[in-house]
Amino acid sequence: MSDCFDGNGLAAKSFARFGITHMFGVVGIPVTSLANRAVQLGIRFIAFHNEQSAGYAASAYGYLTGRPGLLLTVSGPGCVHGLAGLSNAMINTWPMVMISGSSDQKDAGLGDFQELDQIEAVKPFSKFSVKAKDIKEIPNCVARVLDHAVSGRPGGCYLDIPTDVLHQTITESEAEKLLTEVEKGRSFEEPKAPPNSEIEKAVRLLRKAERPLIVFGKGAAYGRAEGELRKFIERTGIPFLPTPMGKGLVNDNHELAASAARSLAIGKCDVALVVGARLNWLLHFGESPKWDKDVKFILVDVCEEEIKLRNPHLGLVGDAKKVLEMINKEIKDDPFCLGKSHPWVEAISKKVKDNVSKMEAQLAKDVVPFNFLTPMRIIRDAILGLGSPAPVVVSEGANTMDVGRSVLVQTEPRTRLDAGTWGTMGVGLGYCIAAAASNPDRLVVAVEGDSGFGFSAMEVETLVRYKLPVVVIVFNNGGVYGGDRRSPEEVTGPFEHDPAPTSFVPGAAYHTVMEAFGGKGYLVGTPDELKSTLSESFSARKPAVINVTIDPYAGSESGRMQHKN
């Protein structure tokens, strides 16, 4: 190695030194050398076709690992495309850092190649942003964006490195001195914890409750709170309800799982302990009529501002795992447990059994041409048949994602990734790649609508290039929600012979897209075809696309979000 470092080399060395092992992105002027240097220093660089997908990968990687996911983009339009991933990290509160090259500082305002005030552009989508204006600032800037991404409430951060800074040089000894100084100056926060008096209040509320409920979300999953959560549920016998990405923290098949009785659980509970989940649209804002108007919320969140915003009966500012540990300790000294014959537990249990048996009766039918339920049941059974380690399931699409939430079973933590808080479509292939990179021992199974798949379908080439064990199942119903659903009165005007805005080419051969790059493609339309295809592709653990033909009129418009459309 030469005794000189340019800005590319120093940035790469800073990331490697501060613990980064993976980077996602699209290379080009002026950052190609930064990617190459990162690879030389032991960082795995996964190169995408599109910054949006690379950004979605970086955001999901942050969630799955608890370490900042890195996105590298070129200047100007590359940075703008990357905002999709940065905003996704920000809204989902996942740690991520976007690094973009930018125009030469001396040419600012003159109309340089891909010139944009990127610090200004990222403001609405980042919790912290900084520009390295000189090569000597790079190590400090790298440390700051990495630390901000994971501190307090996690989120997206941005680092801007202008072209002229990437080309500046310093000696190896200067670089080492800078890195050592920054390393010494870094400090890490202890997990936040509320005072014991607040924990005592929370336990008193739960102890006196007639119909308590625990709700947990991906914040608890991010905080690795599953062990304490299971202990709490087993000890108290309180029914629980996970949000979609909280599924699997406690096995979906647990006898206290209330997902199949969701309306009853949230409509009748009198005290709800909400851990790592926000009272946003996914939980009906915690308001009546979905929730009882007198429900008392105990809200556990790492972010004090979030608790102030929601104004719960009791707010516990702290790390999910730490707070549950404190609650468990408090209960241990004076135990209480609802028991199976408790009226509330019995009511939930009965409703769950009734709803599950109705759903299972629907699922048991082999409907051909396929509706959504028949293939989803076959996929569920094939995934459960793999045992542990359970695959990571990625899901997007209106009907496909909604039906999958109800049918697919999560038995292990952080094994479901979907559109999330931001409701982002197009996350599928990026999430798959992040899951495969961060969980090399797990198969990744994507269950995608054809519209969701279309956003990032070109990234199947990325799956093949990096030989990732990802099986993508496309529910092909010929459109955004399915076939043309317009009434005759709506089909008028000079372009009445155009397809509906929701329609795609019927019978699109999505499986051949994968075959074009050397992966395995399958076309299926019957239960037996799907079963044998899943068995073969799951065993092979190689990139595959399974194109599943669905009746174009099987789904509903907007999935379960009709009221928003």
Secondary structure as UniProt FT lines:
FT   STRAND          4..6
FT   HELIX           7..17
FT   TURN            18..19
FT   STRAND          22..25
FT   TURN            29..31
FT   HELIX           32..40
FT   TURN            41..42
FT   STRAND          44..47
FT   HELIX           51..65
FT   STRAND          69..73
FT   HELIX           77..92
FT   STRAND          96..102
FT   HELIX           105..107
FT   TURN            108..109
FT   TURN            113..114
FT   HELIX           118..122
FT   HELIX           123..125
FT   STRAND          128..131
FT   HELIX           135..137
FT   HELIX           138..150
FT   STRAND          156..162
FT   HELIX           163..167
FT   STRAND          169..171
FT   HELIX           172..185
FT   HELIX           196..208
FT   STRAND          212..216
FT   HELIX           218..222
FT   TURN            223..224
FT   HELIX           226..236
FT   STRAND          240..242
FT   HELIX           244..246
FT   TURN            247..248
FT   TURN            252..253
FT   TURN            255..256
FT   HELIX           259..261
FT   HELIX           262..268
FT   STRAND          271..275
FT   HELIX           281..286
FT   TURN            288..290
FT   TURN            293..294
FT   STRAND          296..301
FT   HELIX           304..310
FT   STRAND          314..317
FT   HELIX           320..332
FT   TURN            340..341
FT   HELIX           343..364
FT   HELIX           373..384
FT   TURN            385..386
FT   STRAND          392..396
FT   HELIX           398..407
FT   TURN            413..414
FT   STRAND          416..417
FT   TURN            420..423
FT   TURN            425..426
FT   HELIX           428..438
FT   TURN            440..441
FT   STRAND          444..449
FT   HELIX           450..456
FT   HELIX           457..459
FT   HELIX           460..465
FT   TURN            466..467
FT   STRAND          470..476
FT   HELIX           488..490
FT   TURN            494..497
FT   TURN            501..502
FT   TURN            506..507
FT   HELIX           510..516
FT   TURN            517..518
FT   STRAND          520..524
FT   HELIX           527..540
FT   STRAND          544..550
FT   TURN            552..553
FT   TURN            557..560
FT   HELIX           562..564
//
